[in-house]
Amino acid sequence: FSDWALGGTIFQLVDKMTEWCEQNCQGKWRNDWHRGFWDGQGNYELNSIGGGDVMFFAFKEESDYIWFKLTW
């Protein structure tokens, strides 16, 4: 997992996504960093030693999830 994303580092992108959630989400939401890797079947497996870092976002309200997905 690269620390670089379009237009800057992955951390800048996560900051923008978090700021967007604070301004636009109507219900509760959260984000968490997890270390792990994608297996051969498309599932994410947690692994504190190997793999890469991935940011997960979760939403209580389905409308917040849909709006987030359409935006990002």
N, CA, C, O and CB atoms as a CASP TS submission, in Angstrom:
PFRMAT TS
TARGET T0000
AUTHOR 0000-0000-0000
METHOD Language model
MODEL 1
PARENT N/A
ATOM      1  N   PHE     1       0.853  -1.182   0.000  1.00  0.00           N
ATOM      2  CA  PHE     1       0.000   0.000   0.000  1.00  0.00           C
ATOM      3  C   PHE     1       0.884   1.225   0.000  1.00  0.00           C
ATOM      4  O   PHE     1       1.717   1.387   0.892  1.00  0.00           O
ATOM      5  CB  PHE     1      -0.962   0.009   1.218  1.00  0.00           C
ATOM      6  N   SER     2       0.724   2.058  -0.947  1.00  0.00           N
ATOM      7  CA  SER     2       1.590   3.222  -1.089  1.00  0.00           C
ATOM      8  C   SER     2       1.133   4.371  -0.204  1.00  0.00           C
ATOM      9  O   SER     2      -0.058   4.536   0.056  1.00  0.00           O
ATOM     10  CB  SER     2       1.633   3.669  -2.537  1.00  0.00           C
ATOM     11  N   ASP     3       2.096   5.163   0.255  1.00  0.00           N
ATOM     12  CA  ASP     3       1.775   6.371   1.008  1.00  0.00           C
ATOM     13  C   ASP     3       1.381   7.516   0.092  1.00  0.00           C
ATOM     14  O   ASP     3       1.053   8.604   0.565  1.00  0.00           O
ATOM     15  CB  ASP     3       2.953   6.783   1.868  1.00  0.00           C
ATOM     16  N   TRP     4       1.410   7.283  -1.224  1.00  0.00           N
ATOM     17  CA  TRP     4       1.113   8.347  -2.173  1.00  0.00           C
ATOM     18  C   TRP     4      -0.209   8.094  -2.870  1.00  0.00           C
ATOM     19  O   TRP     4      -0.521   6.965  -3.248  1.00  0.00           O
ATOM     20  CB  TRP     4       2.232   8.478  -3.200  1.00  0.00           C
ATOM     21  N   ALA     5      -0.977   9.151  -3.033  1.00  0.00           N
ATOM     22  CA  ALA     5      -2.245   9.088  -3.753  1.00  0.00           C
ATOM     23  C   ALA     5      -2.267  10.233  -4.758  1.00  0.00           C
ATOM     24  O   ALA     5      -1.343  11.046  -4.796  1.00  0.00           O
ATOM     25  CB  ALA     5      -3.471   9.166  -2.771  1.00  0.00           C
ATOM     26  N   LEU     6      -3.302  10.298  -5.558  1.00  0.00           N
ATOM     27  CA  LEU     6      -3.412  11.383  -6.525  1.00  0.00           C
ATOM     28  C   LEU     6      -3.423  12.723  -5.804  1.00  0.00           C
ATOM     29  O   LEU     6      -4.240  12.940  -4.909  1.00  0.00           O
ATOM     30  CB  LEU     6      -4.680  11.222  -7.386  1.00  0.00           C
ATOM     31  N   GLY     7      -2.535  13.607  -6.181  1.00  0.00           N
ATOM     32  CA  GLY     7      -2.524  14.950  -5.618  1.00  0.00           C
ATOM     33  C   GLY     7      -1.828  15.067  -4.274  1.00  0.00           C
ATOM     34  O   GLY     7      -1.923  16.129  -3.657  1.00  0.00           O
ATOM     35  N   GLY     8      -1.146  14.064  -3.784  1.00  0.00           N
ATOM     36  CA  GLY     8      -0.443  14.180  -2.509  1.00  0.00           C
ATOM     37  C   GLY     8      -0.336  12.854  -1.803  1.00  0.00           C
ATOM     38  O   GLY     8      -0.511  11.794  -2.403  1.00  0.00           O
ATOM     39  N   THR     9      -0.048  12.926  -0.530  1.00  0.00           N
ATOM     40  CA  THR     9       0.096  11.691   0.233  1.00  0.00           C
ATOM     41  C   THR     9      -1.266  11.128   0.603  1.00  0.00           C
ATOM     42  O   THR     9      -2.270  11.839   0.587  1.00  0.00           O
ATOM     43  CB  THR     9       0.930  11.932   1.494  1.00  0.00           C
ATOM     44  N   ILE    10      -1.289   9.861   0.931  1.00  0.00           N
ATOM     45  CA  ILE    10      -2.528   9.211   1.354  1.00  0.00           C
ATOM     46  C   ILE    10      -3.071   9.882   2.616  1.00  0.00           C
ATOM     47  O   ILE    10      -4.283   9.911   2.828  1.00  0.00           O
ATOM     48  CB  ILE    10      -2.293   7.702   1.603  1.00  0.00           C
ATOM     49  N   PHE    11      -2.187  10.418   3.450  1.00  0.00           N
ATOM     50  CA  PHE    11      -2.622  11.071   4.680  1.00  0.00           C
ATOM     51  C   PHE    11      -3.388  12.355   4.381  1.00  0.00           C
ATOM     52  O   PHE    11      -4.338  12.684   5.090  1.00  0.00           O
ATOM     53  CB  PHE    11      -1.421  11.374   5.574  1.00  0.00           C
ATOM     54  N   GLN    12      -2.988  13.080   3.344  1.00  0.00           N
ATOM     55  CA  GLN    12      -3.730  14.274   2.946  1.00  0.00           C
ATOM     56  C   GLN    12      -5.115  13.899   2.440  1.00  0.00           C
ATOM     57  O   GLN    12      -6.093  14.591   2.722  1.00  0.00           O
ATOM     58  CB  GLN    12      -2.964  15.053   1.869  1.00  0.00           C
ATOM     59  N   LEU    13      -5.196  12.817   1.703  1.00  0.00           N
ATOM     60  CA  LEU    13      -6.490  12.351   1.194  1.00  0.00           C
ATOM     61  C   LEU    13      -7.396  11.936   2.347  1.00  0.00           C
ATOM     62  O   LEU    13      -8.575  12.290   2.365  1.00  0.00           O
ATOM     63  CB  LEU    13      -6.298  11.172   0.215  1.00  0.00           C
ATOM     64  N   VAL    14      -6.863  11.196   3.302  1.00  0.00           N
ATOM     65  CA  VAL    14      -7.662  10.774   4.461  1.00  0.00           C
ATOM     66  C   VAL    14      -8.126  11.991   5.253  1.00  0.00           C
ATOM     67  O   VAL    14      -9.261  12.016   5.729  1.00  0.00           O
ATOM     68  CB  VAL    14      -6.848   9.820   5.371  1.00  0.00           C
ATOM     69  N   ASP    15      -7.277  12.991   5.402  1.00  0.00           N
ATOM     70  CA  ASP    15      -7.679  14.220   6.094  1.00  0.00           C
ATOM     71  C   ASP    15      -8.846  14.889   5.388  1.00  0.00           C
ATOM     72  O   ASP    15      -9.775  15.365   6.039  1.00  0.00           O
ATOM     73  CB  ASP    15      -6.501  15.192   6.190  1.00  0.00           C
ATOM     74  N   LYS    16      -8.805  14.930   4.060  1.00  0.00           N
ATOM     75  CA  LYS    16      -9.896  15.538   3.296  1.00  0.00           C
ATOM     76  C   LYS    16     -11.174  14.717   3.421  1.00  0.00           C
ATOM     77  O   LYS    16     -12.262  15.284   3.531  1.00  0.00           O
ATOM     78  CB  LYS    16      -9.505  15.678   1.821  1.00  0.00           C
ATOM     79  N   MET    17     -11.059  13.401   3.406  1.00  0.00           N
ATOM     80  CA  MET    17     -12.232  12.538   3.548  1.00  0.00           C
ATOM     81  C   MET    17     -12.837  12.692   4.941  1.00  0.00           C
ATOM     82  O   MET    17     -14.059  12.737   5.087  1.00  0.00           O
ATOM     83  CB  MET    17     -11.858  11.064   3.285  1.00  0.00           C
ATOM     84  N   THR    18     -11.988  12.772   5.960  1.00  0.00           N
ATOM     85  CA  THR    18     -12.467  12.949   7.332  1.00  0.00           C
ATOM     86  C   THR    18     -13.154  14.307   7.486  1.00  0.00           C
ATOM     87  O   THR    18     -14.211  14.404   8.109  1.00  0.00           O
ATOM     88  CB  THR    18     -11.297  12.822   8.337  1.00  0.00           C
ATOM     89  N   GLU    19     -12.558  15.341   6.924  1.00  0.00           N
ATOM     90  CA  GLU    19     -13.163  16.676   6.971  1.00  0.00           C
ATOM     91  C   GLU    19     -14.520  16.671   6.275  1.00  0.00           C
ATOM     92  O   GLU    19     -15.473  17.282   6.758  1.00  0.00           O
ATOM     93  CB  GLU    19     -12.232  17.720   6.317  1.00  0.00           C
ATOM     94  N   TRP    20     -14.605  15.976   5.134  1.00  0.00           N
ATOM     95  CA  TRP    20     -15.862  15.886   4.404  1.00  0.00           C
ATOM     96  C   TRP    20     -16.933  15.230   5.279  1.00  0.00           C
ATOM     97  O   TRP    20     -18.070  15.699   5.326  1.00  0.00           O
ATOM     98  CB  TRP    20     -15.672  15.093   3.092  1.00  0.00           C
ATOM     99  N   CYS    21     -16.570  14.142   5.974  1.00  0.00           N
ATOM    100  CA  CYS    21     -17.525  13.451   6.845  1.00  0.00           C
ATOM    101  C   CYS    21     -18.011  14.360   7.969  1.00  0.00           C
ATOM    102  O   CYS    21     -19.200  14.374   8.287  1.00  0.00           O
ATOM    103  CB  CYS    21     -16.892  12.189   7.434  1.00  0.00           C
ATOM    104  N   GLU    22     -17.092  15.120   8.574  1.00  0.00           N
ATOM    105  CA  GLU    22     -17.464  16.025   9.659  1.00  0.00           C
ATOM    106  C   GLU    22     -18.464  17.078   9.184  1.00  0.00           C
ATOM    107  O   GLU    22     -19.337  17.487   9.949  1.00  0.00           O
ATOM    108  CB  GLU    22     -16.218  16.705  10.232  1.00  0.00           C
ATOM    109  N   GLN    23     -18.348  17.513   7.951  1.00  0.00           N
ATOM    110  CA  GLN    23     -19.205  18.568   7.427  1.00  0.00           C
ATOM    111  C   GLN    23     -20.508  18.057   6.820  1.00  0.00           C
ATOM    112  O   GLN    23     -21.492  18.796   6.780  1.00  0.00           O
ATOM    113  CB  GLN    23     -18.458  19.347   6.402  1.00  0.00           C
ATOM    114  N   ASN    24     -20.537  16.805   6.345  1.00  0.00           N
ATOM    115  CA  ASN    24     -21.675  16.347   5.556  1.00  0.00           C
ATOM    116  C   ASN    24     -22.487  15.203   6.136  1.00  0.00           C
ATOM    117  O   ASN    24     -23.647  15.044   5.757  1.00  0.00           O
ATOM    118  CB  ASN    24     -21.201  15.947   4.251  1.00  0.00           C
ATOM    119  N   CYS    25     -21.942  14.408   7.027  1.00  0.00           N
ATOM    120  CA  CYS    25     -22.668  13.243   7.521  1.00  0.00           C
ATOM    121  C   CYS    25     -23.724  13.660   8.539  1.00  0.00           C
ATOM    122  O   CYS    25     -23.477  14.496   9.409  1.00  0.00           O
ATOM    123  CB  CYS    25     -21.698  12.229   8.144  1.00  0.00           C
ATOM    124  N   GLN    26     -24.900  13.063   8.411  1.00  0.00           N
ATOM    125  CA  GLN    26     -26.011  13.369   9.301  1.00  0.00           C
ATOM    126  C   GLN    26     -26.009  12.491  10.551  1.00  0.00           C
ATOM    127  O   GLN    26     -26.474  12.914  11.610  1.00  0.00           O
ATOM    128  CB  GLN    26     -27.321  13.207   8.562  1.00  0.00           C
ATOM    129  N   GLY    27     -25.495  11.287  10.433  1.00  0.00           N
ATOM    130  CA  GLY    27     -25.465  10.345  11.553  1.00  0.00           C
ATOM    131  C   GLY    27     -24.047  10.105  12.028  1.00  0.00           C
ATOM    132  O   GLY    27     -23.110  10.801  11.636  1.00  0.00           O
ATOM    133  N   LYS    28     -23.913   9.107  12.878  1.00  0.00           N
ATOM    134  CA  LYS    28     -22.590   8.762  13.392  1.00  0.00           C
ATOM    135  C   LYS    28     -21.759   8.096  12.305  1.00  0.00           C
ATOM    136  O   LYS    28     -22.287   7.411  11.430  1.00  0.00           O
ATOM    137  CB  LYS    28     -22.705   7.840  14.619  1.00  0.00           C
ATOM    138  N   TRP    29     -20.461   8.307  12.378  1.00  0.00           N
ATOM    139  CA  TRP    29     -19.514   7.683  11.452  1.00  0.00           C
ATOM    140  C   TRP    29     -18.196   7.540  12.183  1.00  0.00           C
ATOM    141  O   TRP    29     -17.969   8.166  13.219  1.00  0.00           O
ATOM    142  CB  TRP    29     -19.347   8.520  10.129  1.00  0.00           C
ATOM    143  N   ARG    30     -17.338   6.714  11.632  1.00  0.00           N
ATOM    144  CA  ARG    30     -16.002   6.558  12.211  1.00  0.00           C
ATOM    145  C   ARG    30     -15.043   6.078  11.137  1.00  0.00           C
ATOM    146  O   ARG    30     -15.450   5.556  10.099  1.00  0.00           O
ATOM    147  CB  ARG    30     -16.022   5.569  13.407  1.00  0.00           C
ATOM    148  N   ASN    31     -13.766   6.267  11.410  1.00  0.00           N
ATOM    149  CA  ASN    31     -12.744   5.740  10.515  1.00  0.00           C
ATOM    150  C   ASN    31     -11.638   5.136  11.356  1.00  0.00           C
ATOM    151  O   ASN    31     -11.341   5.615  12.451  1.00  0.00           O
ATOM    152  CB  ASN    31     -12.188   6.846   9.573  1.00  0.00           C
ATOM    153  N   ASP    32     -11.037   4.091  10.843  1.00  0.00           N
ATOM    154  CA  ASP    32      -9.991   3.361  11.548  1.00  0.00           C
ATOM    155  C   ASP    32      -8.932   2.895  10.561  1.00  0.00           C
ATOM    156  O   ASP    32      -9.242   2.484   9.443  1.00  0.00           O
ATOM    157  CB  ASP    32     -10.580   2.161  12.316  1.00  0.00           C
ATOM    158  N   TRP    33      -7.672   2.967  10.995  1.00  0.00           N
ATOM    159  CA  TRP    33      -6.565   2.387  10.242  1.00  0.00           C
ATOM    160  C   TRP    33      -6.417   0.926  10.654  1.00  0.00           C
ATOM    161  O   TRP    33      -6.498   0.595  11.837  1.00  0.00           O
ATOM    162  CB  TRP    33      -5.237   3.178  10.484  1.00  0.00           C
ATOM    163  N   HIS    34      -6.204   0.072   9.688  1.00  0.00           N
ATOM    164  CA  HIS    34      -5.911  -1.329   9.963  1.00  0.00           C
ATOM    165  C   HIS    34      -4.767  -1.768   9.058  1.00  0.00           C
ATOM    166  O   HIS    34      -4.653  -1.314   7.919  1.00  0.00           O
ATOM    167  CB  HIS    34      -7.173  -2.226   9.751  1.00  0.00           C
ATOM    168  N   ARG    35      -3.932  -2.646   9.570  1.00  0.00           N
ATOM    169  CA  ARG    35      -2.839  -3.212   8.773  1.00  0.00           C
ATOM    170  C   ARG    35      -3.236  -4.630   8.392  1.00  0.00           C
ATOM    171  O   ARG    35      -3.725  -5.400   9.218  1.00  0.00           O
ATOM    172  CB  ARG    35      -1.470  -3.195   9.562  1.00  0.00           C
ATOM    173  N   GLY    36      -3.021  -4.954   7.141  1.00  0.00           N
ATOM    174  CA  GLY    36      -3.345  -6.285   6.666  1.00  0.00           C
ATOM    175  C   GLY    36      -3.101  -6.397   5.176  1.00  0.00           C
ATOM    176  O   GLY    36      -2.327  -5.631   4.602  1.00  0.00           O
ATOM    177  N   PHE    37      -3.768  -7.358   4.555  1.00  0.00           N
ATOM    178  CA  PHE    37      -3.584  -7.574   3.125  1.00  0.00           C
ATOM    179  C   PHE    37      -4.845  -8.184   2.539  1.00  0.00           C
ATOM    180  O   PHE    37      -5.660  -8.768   3.253  1.00  0.00           O
ATOM    181  CB  PHE    37      -2.363  -8.481   2.853  1.00  0.00           C
ATOM    182  N   TRP    38      -4.995  -8.038   1.215  1.00  0.00           N
ATOM    183  CA  TRP    38      -6.110  -8.635   0.483  1.00  0.00           C
ATOM    184  C   TRP    38      -5.710 -10.048   0.075  1.00  0.00           C
ATOM    185  O   TRP    38      -4.633 -10.250  -0.487  1.00  0.00           O
ATOM    186  CB  TRP    38      -6.500  -7.775  -0.769  1.00  0.00           C
ATOM    187  N   ASP    39      -6.567 -11.022   0.354  1.00  0.00           N
ATOM    188  CA  ASP    39      -6.264 -12.391  -0.056  1.00  0.00           C
ATOM    189  C   ASP    39      -6.643 -12.578  -1.526  1.00  0.00           C
ATOM    190  O   ASP    39      -7.122 -11.643  -2.167  1.00  0.00           O
ATOM    191  CB  ASP    39      -7.015 -13.418   0.841  1.00  0.00           C
ATOM    192  N   GLY    40      -6.436 -13.752  -2.046  1.00  0.00           N
ATOM    193  CA  GLY    40      -6.701 -14.041  -3.446  1.00  0.00           C
ATOM    194  C   GLY    40      -8.163 -14.008  -3.836  1.00  0.00           C
ATOM    195  O   GLY    40      -8.485 -14.028  -5.024  1.00  0.00           O
ATOM    196  N   GLN    41      -9.071 -13.956  -2.842  1.00  0.00           N
ATOM    197  CA  GLN    41     -10.505 -13.959  -3.119  1.00  0.00           C
ATOM    198  C   GLN    41     -11.149 -12.600  -2.876  1.00  0.00           C
ATOM    199  O   GLN    41     -12.374 -12.483  -2.885  1.00  0.00           O
ATOM    200  CB  GLN    41     -11.190 -15.002  -2.273  1.00  0.00           C
ATOM    201  N   GLY    42     -10.329 -11.571  -2.658  1.00  0.00           N
ATOM    202  CA  GLY    42     -10.865 -10.225  -2.482  1.00  0.00           C
ATOM    203  C   GLY    42     -11.267  -9.876  -1.064  1.00  0.00           C
ATOM    204  O   GLY    42     -11.911  -8.850  -0.845  1.00  0.00           O
ATOM    205  N   ASN    43     -10.907 -10.701  -0.100  1.00  0.00           N
ATOM    206  CA  ASN    43     -11.222 -10.432   1.302  1.00  0.00           C
ATOM    207  C   ASN    43     -10.023  -9.796   1.980  1.00  0.00           C
ATOM    208  O   ASN    43      -8.877 -10.123   1.674  1.00  0.00           O
ATOM    209  CB  ASN    43     -11.636 -11.726   2.036  1.00  0.00           C
ATOM    210  N   TYR    44     -10.297  -8.884   2.907  1.00  0.00           N
ATOM    211  CA  TYR    44      -9.225  -8.225   3.634  1.00  0.00           C
ATOM    212  C   TYR    44      -8.946  -8.980   4.916  1.00  0.00           C
ATOM    213  O   TYR    44      -9.861  -9.232   5.700  1.00  0.00           O
ATOM    214  CB  TYR    44      -9.579  -6.759   3.932  1.00  0.00           C
ATOM    215  N   GLU    45      -7.692  -9.344   5.137  1.00  0.00           N
ATOM    216  CA  GLU    45      -7.297 -10.069   6.336  1.00  0.00           C
ATOM    217  C   GLU    45      -6.389  -9.191   7.185  1.00  0.00           C
ATOM    218  O   GLU    45      -5.377  -8.683   6.703  1.00  0.00           O
ATOM    219  CB  GLU    45      -6.592 -11.395   5.971  1.00  0.00           C
ATOM    220  N   LEU    46      -6.755  -9.014   8.457  1.00  0.00           N
ATOM    221  CA  LEU    46      -5.935  -8.233   9.367  1.00  0.00           C
ATOM    222  C   LEU    46      -4.628  -8.954   9.641  1.00  0.00           C
ATOM    223  O   LEU    46      -4.604 -10.176   9.792  1.00  0.00           O
ATOM    224  CB  LEU    46      -6.682  -7.961  10.676  1.00  0.00           C
ATOM    225  N   ASN    47      -3.531  -8.187   9.704  1.00  0.00           N
ATOM    226  CA  ASN    47      -2.223  -8.751   9.988  1.00  0.00           C
ATOM    227  C   ASN    47      -1.357  -7.618  10.521  1.00  0.00           C
ATOM    228  O   ASN    47      -0.949  -6.744   9.756  1.00  0.00           O
ATOM    229  CB  ASN    47      -1.587  -9.421   8.713  1.00  0.00           C
ATOM    230  N   SER    48      -1.074  -7.619  11.803  1.00  0.00           N
ATOM    231  CA  SER    48      -0.354  -6.509  12.413  1.00  0.00           C
ATOM    232  C   SER    48       1.127  -6.472  12.035  1.00  0.00           C
ATOM    233  O   SER    48       1.807  -5.480  12.296  1.00  0.00           O
ATOM    234  CB  SER    48      -0.488  -6.583  13.908  1.00  0.00           C
ATOM    235  N   ILE    49       1.627  -7.532  11.429  1.00  0.00           N
ATOM    236  CA  ILE    49       3.048  -7.588  11.079  1.00  0.00           C
ATOM    237  C   ILE    49       3.260  -7.280   9.597  1.00  0.00           C
ATOM    238  O   ILE    49       4.107  -6.454   9.257  1.00  0.00           O
ATOM    239  CB  ILE    49       3.629  -8.969  11.419  1.00  0.00           C
ATOM    240  N   GLY    50       2.514  -7.925   8.723  1.00  0.00           N
ATOM    241  CA  GLY    50       2.733  -7.773   7.294  1.00  0.00           C
ATOM    242  C   GLY    50       1.607  -7.034   6.614  1.00  0.00           C
ATOM    243  O   GLY    50       0.615  -6.665   7.242  1.00  0.00           O
ATOM    244  N   GLY    51       1.770  -6.827   5.340  1.00  0.00           N
ATOM    245  CA  GLY    51       0.732  -6.175   4.563  1.00  0.00           C
ATOM    246  C   GLY    51       0.912  -4.670   4.538  1.00  0.00           C
ATOM    247  O   GLY    51       2.015  -4.160   4.733  1.00  0.00           O
ATOM    248  N   GLY    52      -0.170  -3.973   4.298  1.00  0.00           N
ATOM    249  CA  GLY    52      -0.143  -2.519   4.219  1.00  0.00           C
ATOM    250  C   GLY    52      -1.239  -1.905   5.059  1.00  0.00           C
ATOM    251  O   GLY    52      -2.101  -2.612   5.581  1.00  0.00           O
ATOM    252  N   ASP    53      -1.207  -0.605   5.189  1.00  0.00           N
ATOM    253  CA  ASP    53      -2.205   0.124   5.957  1.00  0.00           C
ATOM    254  C   ASP    53      -3.392   0.478   5.074  1.00  0.00           C
ATOM    255  O   ASP    53      -3.222   0.894   3.928  1.00  0.00           O
ATOM    256  CB  ASP    53      -1.597   1.389   6.572  1.00  0.00           C
ATOM    257  N   VAL    54      -4.589   0.313   5.613  1.00  0.00           N
ATOM    258  CA  VAL    54      -5.813   0.660   4.899  1.00  0.00           C
ATOM    259  C   VAL    54      -6.716   1.419   5.856  1.00  0.00           C
ATOM    260  O   VAL    54      -6.849   1.044   7.021  1.00  0.00           O
ATOM    261  CB  VAL    54      -6.528  -0.612   4.335  1.00  0.00           C
ATOM    262  N   MET    55      -7.340   2.489   5.365  1.00  0.00           N
ATOM    263  CA  MET    55      -8.292   3.255   6.161  1.00  0.00           C
ATOM    264  C   MET    55      -9.699   2.773   5.838  1.00  0.00           C
ATOM    265  O   MET    55     -10.094   2.718   4.673  1.00  0.00           O
ATOM    266  CB  MET    55      -8.153   4.784   5.893  1.00  0.00           C
ATOM    267  N   PHE    56     -10.448   2.426   6.872  1.00  0.00           N
ATOM    268  CA  PHE    56     -11.837   2.006   6.722  1.00  0.00           C
ATOM    269  C   PHE    56     -12.752   3.101   7.257  1.00  0.00           C
ATOM    270  O   PHE    56     -12.472   3.684   8.304  1.00  0.00           O
ATOM    271  CB  PHE    56     -12.098   0.662   7.457  1.00  0.00           C
ATOM    272  N   PHE    57     -13.834   3.383   6.552  1.00  0.00           N
ATOM    273  CA  PHE    57     -14.867   4.300   7.009  1.00  0.00           C
ATOM    274  C   PHE    57     -16.143   3.505   7.223  1.00  0.00           C
ATOM    275  O   PHE    57     -16.474   2.632   6.421  1.00  0.00           O
ATOM    276  CB  PHE    57     -15.090   5.461   5.993  1.00  0.00           C
ATOM    277  N   ALA    58     -16.863   3.801   8.302  1.00  0.00           N
ATOM    278  CA  ALA    58     -18.127   3.130   8.603  1.00  0.00           C
ATOM    279  C   ALA    58     -19.169   4.191   8.941  1.00  0.00           C
ATOM    280  O   ALA    58     -18.851   5.221   9.535  1.00  0.00           O
ATOM    281  CB  ALA    58     -17.963   2.110   9.781  1.00  0.00           C
ATOM    282  N   PHE    59     -20.411   3.931   8.559  1.00  0.00           N
ATOM    283  CA  PHE    59     -21.485   4.904   8.732  1.00  0.00           C
ATOM    284  C   PHE    59     -22.705   4.238   9.355  1.00  0.00           C
ATOM    285  O   PHE    59     -23.045   3.107   9.010  1.00  0.00           O
ATOM    286  CB  PHE    59     -21.856   5.549   7.385  1.00  0.00           C
ATOM    287  N   LYS    60     -23.361   4.938  10.270  1.00  0.00           N
ATOM    288  CA  LYS    60     -24.592   4.427  10.869  1.00  0.00           C
ATOM    289  C   LYS    60     -25.765   4.606   9.901  1.00  0.00           C
ATOM    290  O   LYS    60     -26.619   3.729   9.774  1.00  0.00           O
ATOM    291  CB  LYS    60     -24.881   5.143  12.210  1.00  0.00           C
ATOM    292  N   GLU    61     -25.792   5.745   9.231  1.00  0.00           N
ATOM    293  CA  GLU    61     -26.885   6.053   8.298  1.00  0.00           C
ATOM    294  C   GLU    61     -26.522   5.604   6.886  1.00  0.00           C
ATOM    295  O   GLU    61     -25.452   5.943   6.380  1.00  0.00           O
ATOM    296  CB  GLU    61     -27.204   7.568   8.311  1.00  0.00           C
ATOM    297  N   GLU    62     -27.394   4.854   6.260  1.00  0.00           N
ATOM    298  CA  GLU    62     -27.132   4.388   4.899  1.00  0.00           C
ATOM    299  C   GLU    62     -26.986   5.553   3.931  1.00  0.00           C
ATOM    300  O   GLU    62     -26.178   5.486   3.005  1.00  0.00           O
ATOM    301  CB  GLU    62     -28.249   3.461   4.433  1.00  0.00           C
ATOM    302  N   SER    63     -27.754   6.620   4.131  1.00  0.00           N
ATOM    303  CA  SER    63     -27.666   7.773   3.236  1.00  0.00           C
ATOM    304  C   SER    63     -26.281   8.422   3.302  1.00  0.00           C
ATOM    305  O   SER    63     -25.780   8.897   2.283  1.00  0.00           O
ATOM    306  CB  SER    63     -28.747   8.803   3.590  1.00  0.00           C
ATOM    307  N   ASP    64     -25.657   8.449   4.483  1.00  0.00           N
ATOM    308  CA  ASP    64     -24.299   8.985   4.604  1.00  0.00           C
ATOM    309  C   ASP    64     -23.317   8.119   3.830  1.00  0.00           C
ATOM    310  O   ASP    64     -22.423   8.629   3.155  1.00  0.00           O
ATOM    311  CB  ASP    64     -23.877   9.077   6.083  1.00  0.00           C
ATOM    312  N   TYR    65     -23.489   6.806   3.931  1.00  0.00           N
ATOM    313  CA  TYR    65     -22.627   5.873   3.201  1.00  0.00           C
ATOM    314  C   TYR    65     -22.750   6.093   1.693  1.00  0.00           C
ATOM    315  O   TYR    65     -21.748   6.158   0.982  1.00  0.00           O
ATOM    316  CB  TYR    65     -22.985   4.413   3.558  1.00  0.00           C
ATOM    317  N   ILE    66     -23.976   6.206   1.221  1.00  0.00           N
ATOM    318  CA  ILE    66     -24.197   6.378  -0.223  1.00  0.00           C
ATOM    319  C   ILE    66     -23.610   7.695  -0.696  1.00  0.00           C
ATOM    320  O   ILE    66     -22.945   7.733  -1.731  1.00  0.00           O
ATOM    321  CB  ILE    66     -25.701   6.319  -0.560  1.00  0.00           C
ATOM    322  N   TRP    67     -23.840   8.779   0.040  1.00  0.00           N
ATOM    323  CA  TRP    67     -23.316  10.088  -0.329  1.00  0.00           C
ATOM    324  C   TRP    67     -21.783  10.065  -0.330  1.00  0.00           C
ATOM    325  O   TRP    67     -21.157  10.628  -1.228  1.00  0.00           O
ATOM    326  CB  TRP    67     -23.841  11.173   0.638  1.00  0.00           C
ATOM    327  N   PHE    68     -21.179   9.417   0.673  1.00  0.00           N
ATOM    328  CA  PHE    68     -19.732   9.277   0.741  1.00  0.00           C
ATOM    329  C   PHE    68     -19.202   8.507  -0.468  1.00  0.00           C
ATOM    330  O   PHE    68     -18.227   8.917  -1.098  1.00  0.00           O
ATOM    331  CB  PHE    68     -19.325   8.572   2.039  1.00  0.00           C
ATOM    332  N   LYS    69     -19.844   7.408  -0.780  1.00  0.00           N
ATOM    333  CA  LYS    69     -19.403   6.570  -1.905  1.00  0.00           C
ATOM    334  C   LYS    69     -19.511   7.316  -3.227  1.00  0.00           C
ATOM    335  O   LYS    69     -18.630   7.196  -4.078  1.00  0.00           O
ATOM    336  CB  LYS    69     -20.229   5.281  -1.968  1.00  0.00           C
ATOM    337  N   LEU    70     -20.579   8.082  -3.408  1.00  0.00           N
ATOM    338  CA  LEU    70     -20.736   8.852  -4.638  1.00  0.00           C
ATOM    339  C   LEU    70     -19.708   9.979  -4.738  1.00  0.00           C
ATOM    340  O   LEU    70     -19.275  10.335  -5.834  1.00  0.00           O
ATOM    341  CB  LEU    70     -22.143   9.425  -4.719  1.00  0.00           C
ATOM    342  N   THR    71     -19.327  10.529  -3.603  1.00  0.00           N
ATOM    343  CA  THR    71     -18.374  11.645  -3.597  1.00  0.00           C
ATOM    344  C   THR    71     -16.953  11.168  -3.783  1.00  0.00           C
ATOM    345  O   THR    71     -16.194  11.775  -4.538  1.00  0.00           O
ATOM    346  CB  THR    71     -18.482  12.427  -2.305  1.00  0.00           C
ATOM    347  N   TRP    72     -16.571  10.082  -3.104  1.00  0.00           N
ATOM    348  CA  TRP    72     -15.188   9.626  -3.125  1.00  0.00           C
ATOM    349  C   TRP    72     -15.019   8.423  -4.013  1.00  0.00           C
ATOM    350  O   TRP    72     -13.910   7.906  -4.147  1.00  0.00           O
ATOM    351  CB  TRP    72     -14.716   9.304  -1.734  1.00  0.00           C
TER
END
